[in-house]
Amino acid sequence: MKRISTKTTAEAVLRELPSVLGAYVSEDMEGHPREVHLLVRSGPEPGSLARDIRNLLEERLGVPIDQRVISIAQLAKEPEPEPEAMEEPERPPAPRPQGGGGRPIFAGLESTVAAGHVKVTVRLDWRGDVAEGSAEAADTQPGRARAAATATLASAMEAAWNEDLRFELDFASMVQALDGEYVLVSVLGMSPSLGRRPLPLVGAQPIEGDVESAAALATLKAVNRVLSLALGDGN
């Protein structure tokens, strides 16, 4: 049986949607969509958008689509500009809170390459304590993104120090959007407090320097809400 690829058609169809900024589709052995990753504008409700996308792809590709393979990362809404006001005397900057308050903050990373593999070590700072996690992958751009995301999750779980809370990387991929490239990360969060099924968590970050830093920040965006609850801060 001849294999029919749907990747190019599916990505072109998805980019026609006004709310979609970037799309990445991977295929299964039969050439059907296996994973659909989207970066979208703020506004649409992700669950409703996923159903619309499933219906659209099934209609245009002529193959069934499991809605669970559709992952959506939504950009935060940009704040509206404040009205102009009279100039006030310049004030000294407020002191930065130590340790990032209730959520861990990205405190840097290191990458080392040997024998075609990259090892990424990510550090997170939470209230003055530094947690560290490491991971390895093939020395390619997608491999660097996966290693950084996995290392960030390891660091986050160390910071949480909660045996009931686990994070696993679902995927880390690059998508073109807004005349630039983004790292799109999907994480599965698992804990009795999150329900019986793994909770999908998605984050995105533009690549402004190295892909590892973008992947680490995208991963933090995905897990920060759940992580802050585990650390005792729901804000």
Residue frames as a rotation matrix with the C-alpha (Angstrom) as fourth column:
MET 1
0.573 0.820 0.000 0.00
0.820 -0.573 0.000 0.00
0.000 0.000 -1.000 0.00
LYS 2
-0.169 -0.653 0.738 1.40
0.611 -0.657 -0.441 3.39
0.773 0.376 0.511 -1.01
ARG 3
-0.218 0.000 -0.976 2.14
0.919 -0.337 -0.205 5.73
-0.329 -0.941 0.074 1.89
ILE 4
0.218 0.374 0.901 0.38
0.624 -0.763 0.166 9.10
0.750 0.526 -0.400 1.60
SER 5
-0.681 -0.538 -0.497 1.94
0.729 -0.433 -0.530 12.02
0.070 -0.723 0.687 3.47
THR 6
0.404 0.887 0.224 -0.45
0.795 -0.462 0.394 14.55
0.453 0.019 -0.892 5.05
LYS 7
-0.065 -0.505 -0.861 2.10
0.902 -0.399 0.166 16.72
-0.427 -0.765 0.481 6.89
THR 8
-0.918 -0.385 0.092 2.49
0.383 -0.806 0.452 19.52
-0.100 0.450 0.887 4.31
THR 9
-0.395 0.855 0.337 -1.24
0.287 -0.234 0.929 19.72
0.873 0.464 -0.153 3.56
ALA 10
0.362 0.557 -0.748 -2.20
0.866 0.095 0.490 19.68
0.344 -0.825 -0.448 7.25
GLU 11
-0.326 -0.557 -0.764 0.24
0.789 -0.606 0.104 22.45
-0.521 -0.569 0.637 8.17
ALA 12
-0.944 0.013 0.329 -0.93
0.219 -0.722 0.656 24.59
0.246 0.692 0.679 5.23
VAL 13
-0.042 0.999 -0.011 -4.58
0.487 0.030 0.873 24.11
0.873 0.031 -0.488 6.27
LEU 14
0.289 0.132 -0.948 -3.84
0.957 -0.073 0.282 25.06
-0.032 -0.989 -0.148 9.87
ARG 15
-0.657 -0.630 -0.414 -1.95
0.611 -0.767 0.196 28.22
-0.441 -0.124 0.889 8.89
GLU 16
-0.592 0.541 0.598 -5.04
0.390 -0.457 0.799 29.43
0.706 0.706 0.060 7.02
LEU 17
0.346 0.772 -0.533 -6.85
0.858 -0.031 0.512 29.88
0.379 -0.635 -0.673 10.35
PRO 18
0.443 -0.136 0.886 -6.72
-0.021 -0.990 -0.142 33.52
0.896 0.045 -0.441 11.57
SER 19
0.865 -0.033 0.501 -5.92
-0.497 -0.193 0.846 32.56
0.068 -0.981 -0.183 15.16
VAL 20
0.796 -0.580 0.173 -3.04
0.519 0.801 0.299 30.20
-0.312 -0.149 0.938 14.27
LEU 21
0.693 -0.637 -0.337 0.44
-0.628 -0.764 0.151 31.75
-0.354 0.107 -0.929 14.31
GLY 22
-0.358 -0.843 -0.402 2.47
-0.923 0.383 0.020 28.58
0.137 0.378 -0.916 13.81
ALA 23
0.728 0.633 0.263 1.84
-0.649 0.760 -0.036 24.87
-0.223 -0.145 0.964 13.25
TYR 24
-0.509 -0.831 -0.226 3.89
-0.858 0.511 0.055 21.68
0.069 0.222 -0.973 13.36
VAL 25
0.665 0.737 0.120 2.52
-0.731 0.675 -0.095 18.26
-0.151 -0.025 0.988 12.40
SER 26
-0.611 -0.784 0.109 4.31
-0.743 0.616 0.261 14.90
-0.272 0.078 -0.959 12.76
GLU 27
0.181 0.677 -0.713 3.11
-0.888 0.425 0.178 11.76
0.423 0.601 0.678 11.00
ASP 28
0.328 -0.032 0.944 2.58
-0.541 0.813 0.216 8.14
-0.774 -0.582 0.249 11.96
MET 29
-0.542 -0.629 0.557 3.71
0.022 0.652 0.758 5.14
-0.840 0.423 -0.340 9.90
GLU 30
-0.034 0.633 0.774 0.73
0.903 0.351 -0.248 5.55
-0.428 0.690 -0.583 7.55
GLY 31
-0.742 -0.321 0.588 1.40
0.577 -0.753 0.316 9.23
0.341 0.574 0.744 6.91
HIS 32
0.354 0.915 0.196 -1.52
0.546 -0.372 0.751 10.41
0.759 -0.158 -0.631 9.06
PRO 33
0.051 -0.327 0.944 -1.17
-0.519 -0.816 -0.255 13.17
0.853 -0.477 -0.211 11.68
ARG 34
0.012 -0.148 -0.989 0.31
0.660 0.744 -0.103 11.69
0.751 -0.652 0.106 14.86
GLU 35
-0.172 -0.070 -0.983 0.91
0.851 -0.513 -0.112 14.97
-0.496 -0.855 0.147 16.70
VAL 36
0.186 0.275 0.943 -0.48
0.686 -0.723 0.076 18.44
0.703 0.633 -0.323 15.95
HIS 37
-0.169 -0.354 -0.920 1.21
0.909 -0.418 -0.006 21.34
-0.382 -0.837 0.392 17.74
LEU 38
0.261 0.404 0.877 -0.15
0.729 -0.677 0.095 24.87
0.632 0.614 -0.472 17.44
LEU 39
-0.700 -0.339 -0.628 0.84
0.635 -0.698 -0.331 28.34
-0.326 -0.631 0.704 18.58
VAL 40
-0.013 0.834 0.551 -2.23
0.876 -0.256 0.408 30.60
0.481 0.489 -0.728 18.58
ARG 41
-0.557 -0.075 0.827 -3.18
-0.091 -0.984 -0.150 34.18
0.826 -0.159 0.542 19.37
SER 42
-0.943 0.314 -0.111 -4.87
0.129 0.036 -0.991 35.08
-0.307 -0.949 -0.075 22.64
GLY 43
-0.524 0.822 -0.224 -8.65
-0.850 -0.522 0.072 34.91
-0.058 0.228 0.972 22.57
PRO 44
0.080 0.640 -0.764 -9.99
-0.609 0.638 0.471 31.54
0.789 0.427 0.441 21.33
GLU 45
0.425 0.126 0.897 -10.95
-0.834 0.440 0.333 28.96
-0.352 -0.889 0.292 23.94
PRO 46
-0.530 -0.822 -0.208 -8.42
-0.829 0.452 0.329 26.10
-0.176 0.347 -0.921 23.44
GLY 47
-0.590 0.339 0.733 -10.90
0.059 0.923 -0.379 23.23
-0.805 -0.180 -0.565 23.90
SER 48
0.522 0.848 -0.096 -13.34
0.042 -0.139 -0.989 24.67
-0.852 0.512 -0.108 21.38
LEU 49
0.334 -0.494 -0.803 -10.52
-0.901 -0.417 -0.119 25.51
-0.276 0.763 -0.584 18.97
ALA 50
-0.702 -0.626 0.339 -9.17
-0.535 0.778 0.330 21.95
-0.470 0.050 -0.881 19.19
ARG 51
-0.121 0.750 0.651 -12.59
0.328 0.649 -0.686 20.54
-0.937 0.131 -0.324 18.23
ASP 52
0.746 0.385 -0.543 -12.83
-0.304 -0.528 -0.793 22.94
-0.592 0.757 -0.277 15.28
ILE 53
-0.085 -0.877 -0.473 -9.32
-0.964 -0.047 0.261 21.99
-0.251 0.478 -0.842 14.15
ARG 54
-0.650 -0.094 0.754 -10.10
-0.100 0.994 0.038 18.27
-0.753 -0.051 -0.656 14.38
ASN 55
0.351 0.882 0.315 -13.23
0.323 0.202 -0.925 18.72
-0.879 0.426 -0.214 12.26
LEU 56
0.650 -0.155 -0.744 -11.36
-0.635 -0.649 -0.419 20.85
-0.418 0.745 -0.520 9.72
LEU 57
-0.435 -0.896 -0.091 -8.49
-0.828 0.359 0.431 18.39
-0.354 0.262 -0.898 9.34
GLU 58
-0.441 0.341 0.830 -10.86
0.185 0.940 -0.287 15.43
-0.878 0.027 -0.478 9.01
GLU 59
0.650 0.754 -0.098 -12.77
0.112 -0.222 -0.969 17.28
-0.752 0.618 -0.229 6.29
ARG 60
0.610 -0.443 -0.657 -9.70
-0.760 -0.561 -0.328 18.43
-0.223 0.699 -0.679 4.34
LEU 61
-0.460 -0.888 0.006 -7.52
-0.867 0.451 0.213 15.33
-0.192 0.092 -0.977 4.77
GLY 62
0.288 0.680 -0.674 -10.20
-0.761 0.590 0.271 12.69
0.582 0.435 0.687 4.68
VAL 63
-0.311 -0.413 -0.856 -8.75
0.247 0.835 -0.492 10.78
0.918 -0.364 -0.158 7.66
PRO 64
0.753 0.605 -0.259 -9.95
0.385 -0.085 0.919 10.48
0.534 -0.792 -0.297 11.28
ILE 65
-0.287 -0.810 0.512 -8.14
-0.095 -0.507 -0.857 12.69
0.953 -0.295 0.069 13.82
ASP 66
0.183 0.252 -0.950 -7.95
0.901 0.344 0.264 11.98
0.394 -0.905 -0.164 17.54
GLN 67
0.718 0.168 0.676 -8.50
0.038 -0.978 0.203 15.32
0.695 -0.120 -0.708 19.31
ARG 68
0.922 -0.368 -0.117 -6.08
0.155 0.075 0.985 14.23
-0.354 -0.927 0.127 22.04
VAL 69
0.140 -0.922 0.362 -3.13
0.967 0.205 0.148 14.59
-0.210 0.329 0.920 19.62
ILE 70
0.265 0.026 0.964 -3.84
0.495 -0.861 -0.113 18.32
0.827 0.507 -0.241 19.22
SER 71
0.025 -0.345 -0.938 -1.77
0.962 -0.246 0.116 20.52
-0.271 -0.906 0.326 21.56
ILE 72
0.452 0.245 0.858 -2.35
0.545 -0.837 -0.048 24.28
0.706 0.490 -0.512 21.69
ALA 73
-0.331 -0.549 -0.768 -0.11
0.903 -0.422 -0.087 26.94
-0.276 -0.722 0.635 23.22
GLN 74
0.561 0.657 0.503 -1.73
0.743 -0.668 0.045 30.36
0.366 0.348 -0.863 23.48
LEU 75
-0.538 -0.766 0.352 0.21
0.551 -0.636 -0.540 33.59
0.638 -0.097 0.764 23.62
ALA 76
-0.290 0.391 -0.874 -0.62
0.842 -0.329 -0.427 35.85
-0.455 -0.859 -0.234 26.54
LYS 77
0.590 0.582 0.559 -2.70
0.761 -0.632 -0.145 38.91
0.269 0.511 -0.816 25.73
GLU 78
-0.522 -0.809 0.271 -0.58
0.692 -0.587 -0.421 42.04
0.499 -0.032 0.866 25.43
PRO 79
-0.166 0.463 -0.871 -1.50
0.811 -0.438 -0.388 44.70
-0.561 -0.770 -0.302 28.00
GLU 80
0.555 0.430 0.713 -3.24
0.759 -0.612 -0.222 47.77
0.341 0.664 -0.666 26.61
PRO 81
-0.509 -0.797 0.324 -1.15
0.589 -0.597 -0.544 50.95
0.628 -0.086 0.774 26.67
GLU 82
-0.041 0.459 -0.888 -1.89
0.934 -0.299 -0.198 53.17
-0.356 -0.837 -0.416 29.63
PRO 83
0.774 0.359 0.522 -3.08
0.539 -0.806 -0.246 56.74
0.332 0.471 -0.817 28.98
GLU 84
-0.228 -0.904 0.362 -0.38
0.525 -0.427 -0.736 59.38
0.820 0.022 0.572 29.05
ALA 85
0.734 0.399 -0.549 0.04
0.671 -0.308 0.674 61.11
0.100 -0.864 -0.494 32.39
MET 86
0.822 -0.449 0.350 1.98
-0.440 -0.891 -0.110 64.05
0.361 -0.064 -0.930 33.73
GLU 87
0.100 -0.886 -0.453 5.63
0.101 0.462 -0.881 63.32
0.990 0.042 0.136 34.34
GLU 88
0.987 0.148 0.070 6.56
-0.065 -0.033 0.997 62.42
0.149 -0.989 -0.023 37.89
PRO 89
0.283 -0.936 0.208 9.95
-0.958 -0.267 0.101 62.66
-0.039 -0.228 -0.973 39.54
GLU 90
0.142 -0.316 -0.938 12.06
-0.405 0.846 -0.346 59.60
0.903 0.429 -0.008 38.80
ARG 91
0.664 0.139 0.735 11.95
-0.742 0.244 0.624 57.02
-0.093 -0.960 0.265 41.58
PRO 92
-0.505 -0.861 0.065 14.59
-0.852 0.509 0.124 54.45
-0.140 0.007 -0.990 42.42
PRO 93
-0.172 0.444 -0.880 13.71
-0.503 0.728 0.466 50.92
0.847 0.522 0.098 41.22
ALA 94
0.625 0.465 0.627 11.98
-0.778 0.302 0.551 48.66
0.067 -0.832 0.550 43.71
PRO 95
-0.430 -0.821 0.376 14.18
-0.834 0.521 0.183 45.94
-0.346 -0.235 -0.908 45.16
ARG 96
-0.144 0.324 -0.935 13.82
-0.666 0.667 0.333 42.59
0.732 0.671 0.120 43.41
PRO 97
0.647 0.421 0.636 12.19
-0.759 0.441 0.480 39.92
-0.079 -0.793 0.604 45.58
GLN 98
-0.455 -0.873 0.177 14.59
-0.861 0.482 0.165 37.18
-0.229 -0.077 -0.970 46.57
GLY 99
-0.830 -0.001 0.557 14.03
-0.013 1.000 -0.018 33.77
-0.557 -0.022 -0.830 45.00
GLY 100
-0.901 0.427 -0.078 11.22
-0.107 -0.043 0.993 34.88
0.421 0.903 0.084 42.67
GLY 101
-0.317 0.847 0.428 8.41
-0.948 -0.302 -0.103 34.87
0.042 -0.438 0.898 45.26
GLY 102
0.202 0.548 0.812 6.09
-0.632 0.706 -0.319 31.90
-0.748 -0.449 0.489 44.99
ARG 103
0.982 0.144 0.119 7.33
-0.003 0.647 -0.763 30.52
-0.187 0.749 0.636 41.68
PRO 104
0.198 -0.967 0.164 10.80
0.559 0.248 0.791 29.29
-0.805 -0.065 0.589 40.76
ILE 105
0.795 -0.032 -0.606 12.71
-0.436 -0.724 -0.535 31.53
-0.421 0.689 -0.589 38.37
PHE 106
0.849 -0.512 0.130 15.18
0.442 0.554 -0.706 30.53
0.290 0.656 0.697 35.68
ALA 107
0.791 -0.596 -0.139 18.68
-0.227 -0.497 0.837 30.95
-0.568 -0.630 -0.529 37.11
GLY 108
0.080 -0.783 -0.617 20.73
-0.970 -0.204 0.133 29.84
-0.230 0.588 -0.776 34.11
LEU 109
0.924 0.166 0.345 21.92
-0.094 0.972 -0.217 26.72
-0.372 0.168 0.913 32.31
GLU 110
-0.137 -0.974 -0.179 25.03
-0.745 -0.018 0.666 25.01
-0.652 0.225 -0.724 31.01
SER 111
0.927 0.364 -0.087 25.45
-0.321 0.653 -0.686 22.91
-0.192 0.664 0.722 27.86
THR 112
-0.163 -0.981 0.107 28.31
-0.697 0.191 0.691 20.52
-0.698 0.038 -0.715 27.16
VAL 113
0.757 0.389 -0.524 28.80
-0.653 0.437 -0.619 18.47
-0.012 0.811 0.585 23.99
ALA 114
-0.385 -0.862 0.328 30.61
-0.771 0.496 0.398 15.15
-0.506 -0.100 -0.857 23.70
ALA 115
-0.903 -0.090 0.419 30.43
0.090 0.916 0.390 12.27
-0.419 0.390 -0.820 21.20
GLY 116
-0.805 0.574 0.149 27.50
0.121 -0.088 0.989 13.78
0.581 0.814 0.002 19.32
HIS 117
0.145 0.862 -0.486 25.37
0.842 0.151 0.518 14.29
0.520 -0.484 -0.704 22.44
VAL 118
-0.392 -0.185 0.901 24.57
-0.195 -0.941 -0.278 17.41
0.899 -0.285 0.333 24.43
LYS 119
-0.228 0.298 -0.927 24.13
0.926 0.361 -0.112 17.51
0.301 -0.883 -0.359 28.20
VAL 120
-0.219 0.268 0.938 22.07
-0.046 -0.963 0.264 20.40
0.975 0.015 0.223 29.53
THR 121
-0.465 0.054 -0.884 21.98
0.871 0.206 -0.446 21.39
0.157 -0.977 -0.143 33.19
VAL 122
-0.073 0.576 0.814 19.26
0.173 -0.797 0.579 23.84
0.982 0.183 -0.041 34.24
ARG 123
-0.805 -0.197 -0.560 19.16
0.583 -0.083 -0.808 25.78
0.113 -0.977 0.182 37.52
LEU 124
0.141 0.885 0.444 16.01
0.358 -0.464 0.811 27.20
0.923 0.045 -0.382 39.11
ASP 125
-0.909 -0.411 0.070 15.97
0.125 -0.427 -0.896 29.64
0.398 -0.805 0.439 42.02
TRP 126
0.189 0.982 -0.013 13.13
0.289 -0.043 0.956 29.49
0.939 -0.184 -0.292 44.54
ARG 127
0.922 0.249 0.298 13.35
-0.146 -0.489 0.860 31.81
0.360 -0.836 -0.414 47.54
GLY 128
0.398 -0.869 0.294 17.10
-0.915 -0.353 0.196 31.66
-0.066 -0.347 -0.936 47.62
ASP 129
0.060 -0.352 0.934 17.41
-0.210 0.910 0.357 27.89
-0.976 -0.218 -0.019 47.19
VAL 130
-0.133 -0.199 -0.971 18.81
-0.982 -0.107 0.157 26.62
-0.135 0.974 -0.181 43.89
ALA 131
0.415 0.294 0.861 17.49
-0.140 0.956 -0.259 23.39
-0.899 -0.013 0.438 42.36
GLU 132
-0.287 -0.639 -0.714 19.37
-0.875 -0.129 0.467 21.72
-0.390 0.758 -0.522 39.53
GLY 133
0.513 0.443 0.735 18.44
-0.065 0.874 -0.482 19.14
-0.856 0.200 0.477 36.90
SER 134
-0.445 -0.726 -0.524 20.29
-0.684 -0.102 0.722 17.61
-0.578 0.680 -0.451 33.94
ALA 135
0.592 0.563 0.577 19.37
0.011 0.710 -0.704 15.68
-0.806 0.423 0.414 30.79
GLU 136
-0.574 -0.807 -0.138 21.08
-0.237 0.002 0.971 14.46
-0.784 0.590 -0.193 27.61
ALA 137
0.657 0.707 0.262 20.01
0.094 0.268 -0.959 14.15
-0.748 0.654 0.110 23.97
ALA 138
0.177 -0.556 0.812 21.43
0.973 0.223 -0.059 14.06
-0.149 0.800 0.581 20.46
ASP 139
-0.374 -0.428 -0.823 23.30
0.361 -0.884 0.296 17.25
-0.854 -0.186 0.485 19.56
THR 140
-0.559 0.344 0.754 20.70
0.716 -0.259 0.649 18.68
0.418 0.903 -0.102 17.19
GLN 141
-0.787 0.303 0.537 18.45
-0.387 -0.921 -0.049 21.70
0.479 -0.246 0.842 17.62
PRO 142
0.330 0.940 -0.083 15.41
-0.493 0.246 0.834 19.54
0.805 -0.234 0.545 18.51
GLY 143
0.238 -0.313 -0.919 17.63
0.619 0.778 -0.104 17.42
0.748 -0.544 0.380 20.76
ARG 144
-0.824 -0.560 0.086 18.90
0.330 -0.598 -0.731 20.50
0.461 -0.573 0.677 22.59
ALA 145
-0.365 0.781 0.508 15.32
-0.690 -0.593 0.415 21.66
0.625 -0.199 0.755 23.12
ARG 146
0.548 0.597 -0.586 14.28
-0.099 0.742 0.663 18.27
0.830 -0.305 0.466 24.51
ALA 147
-0.159 -0.694 -0.703 17.31
0.740 0.388 -0.550 18.06
0.654 -0.607 0.452 26.80
ALA 148
-0.888 -0.177 0.424 16.72
-0.067 -0.863 -0.501 21.56
0.454 -0.473 0.755 28.17
ALA 149
-0.007 0.971 0.240 13.00
-0.713 -0.173 0.680 20.91
0.701 -0.166 0.693 28.71
THR 150
0.520 0.166 -0.838 13.66
0.259 0.904 0.340 17.58
0.814 -0.394 0.427 30.46
ALA 151
-0.512 -0.784 -0.351 16.37
0.652 -0.088 -0.753 19.15
0.560 -0.615 0.556 32.64
THR 152
-0.683 0.339 0.647 13.99
-0.471 -0.881 -0.036 21.97
0.558 -0.329 0.762 33.59
LEU 153
0.427 0.886 -0.182 11.35
-0.455 0.384 0.803 19.43
0.782 -0.261 0.567 34.66
ALA 154
0.199 -0.446 -0.872 13.92
0.666 0.715 -0.214 17.57
0.719 -0.539 0.439 36.76
SER 155
-0.833 -0.530 0.160 14.92
0.290 -0.665 -0.688 20.83
0.472 -0.527 0.707 38.41
ALA 156
-0.314 0.809 0.497 11.27
-0.662 -0.562 0.496 21.78
0.681 -0.173 0.712 38.99
MET 157
0.587 0.541 -0.602 10.51
-0.002 0.745 0.667 18.46
0.810 -0.391 0.438 40.68
GLU 158
-0.265 -0.744 -0.613 13.57
0.779 0.210 -0.591 18.87
0.569 -0.634 0.524 42.90
ALA 159
-0.846 -0.017 0.533 12.39
-0.177 -0.934 -0.311 22.37
0.503 -0.357 0.787 43.86
ALA 160
0.100 0.986 0.137 8.89
-0.628 -0.044 0.777 21.10
0.771 -0.163 0.615 44.65
TRP 161
-0.861 -0.491 0.134 10.21
-0.430 0.561 -0.708 18.20
0.272 -0.667 -0.694 46.76
ASN 162
-0.041 0.932 0.359 6.83
-0.866 0.146 -0.479 16.51
-0.499 -0.331 0.801 46.41
GLU 163
-0.832 -0.371 0.414 6.81
-0.190 0.889 0.416 12.78
-0.522 0.267 -0.810 45.73
ASP 164
-0.052 0.911 0.410 3.20
0.492 0.381 -0.783 12.95
-0.869 0.161 -0.468 44.54
LEU 165
0.726 0.289 -0.624 3.96
-0.286 -0.699 -0.656 15.50
-0.626 0.655 -0.424 41.80
ARG 166
-0.206 -0.785 0.584 5.66
0.465 0.446 0.765 14.31
-0.861 0.429 0.273 38.61
PHE 167
0.490 0.259 -0.832 6.27
-0.576 -0.620 -0.532 15.94
-0.654 0.741 -0.155 35.26
GLU 168
-0.086 -0.515 0.853 7.09
0.536 0.698 0.475 14.16
-0.840 0.498 0.216 32.01
LEU 169
-0.515 -0.167 -0.841 8.02
-0.520 -0.718 0.461 15.77
-0.682 0.675 0.283 28.72
ASP 170
0.464 0.713 0.525 5.50
0.184 0.503 -0.845 15.01
-0.866 0.489 0.103 25.99
PHE 171
0.389 -0.418 0.821 7.26
0.915 0.068 -0.399 16.91
0.111 0.906 0.409 23.21
ALA 172
0.212 -0.338 -0.917 9.43
0.114 -0.923 0.367 19.93
-0.971 -0.182 -0.157 22.46
SER 173
0.071 -0.118 0.991 9.32
0.976 0.215 -0.045 21.27
-0.208 0.970 0.130 18.92
MET 174
-0.703 -0.355 -0.617 10.06
0.202 -0.931 0.305 24.42
-0.682 0.090 0.726 16.94
VAL 175
0.227 0.790 0.570 7.41
0.928 0.002 -0.373 26.36
-0.296 0.613 -0.732 15.03
GLN 176
-0.830 -0.421 0.367 7.68
0.533 -0.792 0.296 29.39
0.166 0.442 0.882 12.78
ALA 177
0.308 0.944 -0.118 5.42
0.943 -0.286 0.169 32.26
0.126 -0.164 -0.978 13.89
LEU 178
0.919 0.168 -0.355 5.35
0.251 -0.947 0.200 36.07
-0.303 -0.273 -0.913 13.81
ASP 179
0.753 -0.658 0.001 8.46
-0.299 -0.344 -0.890 36.26
0.586 0.670 -0.455 11.60
GLY 180
-0.173 -0.829 0.532 10.43
-0.966 0.037 -0.257 34.27
0.194 -0.558 -0.807 14.14
GLU 181
-0.175 0.027 -0.984 10.87
-0.082 0.996 0.042 30.82
0.981 0.088 -0.172 15.64
TYR 182
0.202 0.349 0.915 9.32
-0.950 -0.156 0.269 29.57
0.236 -0.924 0.300 18.88
VAL 183
-0.891 -0.290 -0.349 9.94
-0.162 0.922 -0.351 26.54
0.423 -0.256 -0.869 21.06
LEU 184
0.128 0.978 0.165 6.65
-0.836 0.017 0.549 24.81
0.534 -0.208 0.819 21.84
VAL 185
-0.869 -0.486 -0.097 6.68
-0.318 0.698 -0.641 22.45
0.379 -0.526 -0.761 24.82
SER 186
0.321 0.947 -0.028 4.02
-0.614 0.231 0.755 20.05
0.721 -0.225 0.656 26.07
VAL 187
-0.804 -0.563 0.192 4.32
-0.467 0.396 -0.791 18.49
0.370 -0.725 -0.581 29.52
LEU 188
0.165 0.818 -0.551 2.24
0.082 0.545 0.834 15.87
0.983 -0.183 0.023 31.32
GLY 189
-0.531 -0.262 0.806 1.63
-0.720 -0.362 -0.593 16.72
0.447 -0.895 0.004 34.97
MET 190
0.045 0.506 -0.861 0.75
0.098 0.856 0.508 13.84
0.994 -0.108 -0.011 37.29
SER 191
-0.933 -0.224 0.281 -0.46
-0.251 -0.153 -0.956 14.04
0.257 -0.963 0.086 40.87
PRO 192
-0.582 0.767 -0.270 -3.44
0.813 0.556 -0.173 12.75
0.018 -0.320 -0.947 42.87
SER 193
-0.268 0.478 -0.837 -4.53
0.324 -0.773 -0.545 16.38
-0.907 -0.417 0.052 43.23
LEU 194
-0.653 -0.037 -0.757 -4.64
-0.608 -0.571 0.552 16.76
-0.453 0.820 0.350 39.42
GLY 195
0.439 0.874 -0.209 -6.98
-0.864 0.346 -0.366 13.84
-0.247 0.341 0.907 38.81
ARG 196
0.548 -0.145 0.824 -6.61
-0.011 0.984 0.180 10.28
-0.836 -0.108 0.538 37.59
ARG 197
0.701 -0.269 0.661 -5.32
0.713 0.254 -0.653 11.18
0.008 0.929 0.370 34.14
PRO 198
-0.396 -0.893 -0.212 -2.14
0.847 -0.445 0.291 13.12
-0.355 -0.064 0.933 33.29
LEU 199
0.623 0.579 -0.526 -2.82
0.389 -0.813 -0.434 16.83
-0.679 0.066 -0.731 32.89
PRO 200
0.156 -0.581 0.799 -1.48
0.970 -0.064 -0.235 18.29
0.188 0.812 0.553 29.61
LEU 201
0.575 -0.106 -0.811 0.41
0.302 -0.894 0.330 21.56
-0.760 -0.435 -0.482 30.13
VAL 202
0.374 -0.374 0.849 1.69
0.916 0.003 -0.402 23.66
0.147 0.927 0.344 27.23
GLY 203
0.522 -0.262 -0.812 4.09
0.192 -0.891 0.411 26.61
-0.831 -0.370 -0.415 27.01
ALA 204
0.587 -0.335 0.737 5.82
0.779 -0.016 -0.627 28.59
0.222 0.942 0.251 24.25
GLN 205
0.489 -0.522 -0.699 8.82
0.182 -0.723 0.667 30.93
-0.853 -0.453 -0.258 24.12
PRO 206
0.972 -0.190 -0.140 10.45
-0.193 -0.299 -0.935 32.80
0.136 0.935 -0.327 21.21
ILE 207
0.462 -0.887 0.004 14.04
0.865 0.452 0.220 31.79
-0.197 -0.098 0.976 20.41
GLU 208
0.993 -0.096 0.063 15.92
-0.086 -0.985 -0.147 35.04
0.076 0.141 -0.987 20.98
GLY 209
0.161 -0.979 0.123 19.31
-0.964 -0.129 0.233 33.50
-0.212 -0.156 -0.965 21.73
ASP 210
-0.858 -0.463 -0.221 20.04
-0.495 0.862 0.114 29.83
0.138 0.207 -0.969 22.22
VAL 211
-0.136 0.857 -0.496 17.38
-0.402 0.410 0.819 27.17
0.905 0.311 0.289 21.80
GLU 212
-0.462 -0.081 -0.883 18.12
0.619 0.683 -0.387 25.66
0.635 -0.726 -0.266 25.24
SER 213
-0.968 0.095 -0.233 17.16
0.115 -0.656 -0.746 28.84
-0.223 -0.749 0.624 27.12
ALA 214
-0.534 0.818 -0.211 13.98
-0.793 -0.400 0.459 29.21
0.291 0.413 0.863 25.06
ALA 215
-0.142 0.464 -0.875 13.04
-0.016 0.882 0.470 25.58
0.990 0.081 -0.118 25.80
ALA 216
-0.726 -0.174 -0.665 13.68
0.631 0.215 -0.745 26.04
0.273 -0.961 -0.047 29.53
LEU 217
-0.910 0.394 -0.130 11.52
-0.301 -0.842 -0.447 29.17
-0.285 -0.368 0.885 29.67
ALA 218
-0.327 0.817 -0.475 8.74
-0.699 0.129 0.703 27.53
0.636 0.562 0.529 27.62
THR 219
-0.322 0.149 -0.935 8.78
0.393 0.919 0.011 24.59
0.861 -0.364 -0.355 30.04
LEU 220
-0.912 -0.027 -0.409 8.53
0.393 -0.336 -0.856 26.89
-0.114 -0.941 0.317 33.04
LYS 221
-0.695 0.709 -0.119 5.55
-0.718 -0.677 0.164 28.65
0.036 0.199 0.979 31.45
ALA 222
-0.216 0.623 -0.752 3.89
-0.307 0.687 0.658 25.26
0.927 0.373 0.043 31.04
VAL 223
-0.093 0.119 -0.989 4.36
0.629 0.777 0.034 24.05
0.772 -0.619 -0.147 34.62
ASN 224
-0.827 -0.437 0.353 4.56
0.035 -0.667 -0.744 27.21
0.561 -0.603 0.567 36.73
ARG 225
-0.087 0.872 0.482 0.89
-0.785 -0.358 0.505 27.29
0.613 -0.335 0.716 37.73
VAL 226
0.736 0.339 -0.586 0.87
-0.017 0.875 0.484 23.68
0.677 -0.346 0.650 38.94
LEU 227
-0.130 -0.898 -0.420 4.32
0.627 0.254 -0.737 24.09
0.768 -0.359 0.530 40.47
SER 228
-0.653 -0.090 0.752 3.32
-0.352 -0.843 -0.406 27.17
0.671 -0.530 0.518 42.46
LEU 229
0.461 0.863 0.209 0.39
-0.684 0.195 0.703 25.25
0.566 -0.467 0.680 43.96
ALA 230
0.604 -0.298 -0.739 2.73
0.413 0.910 -0.030 22.41
0.682 -0.287 0.673 44.93
LEU 231
-0.489 -0.871 -0.043 5.04
0.567 -0.280 -0.775 24.95
0.663 -0.403 0.631 46.59
GLY 232
-0.226 0.486 -0.845 2.19
0.950 -0.081 -0.300 26.44
-0.214 -0.870 -0.443 48.56
ASP 233
-0.608 0.060 -0.791 1.51
-0.055 -0.998 -0.034 29.61
-0.792 0.023 0.610 46.54
GLY 234
-0.076 0.695 0.715 -1.63
0.816 0.455 -0.356 29.73
-0.573 0.557 -0.601 44.41
ASN 235
0.391 0.218 -0.894 -1.01
-0.117 -0.952 -0.284 33.23
-0.913 0.216 -0.347 43.00
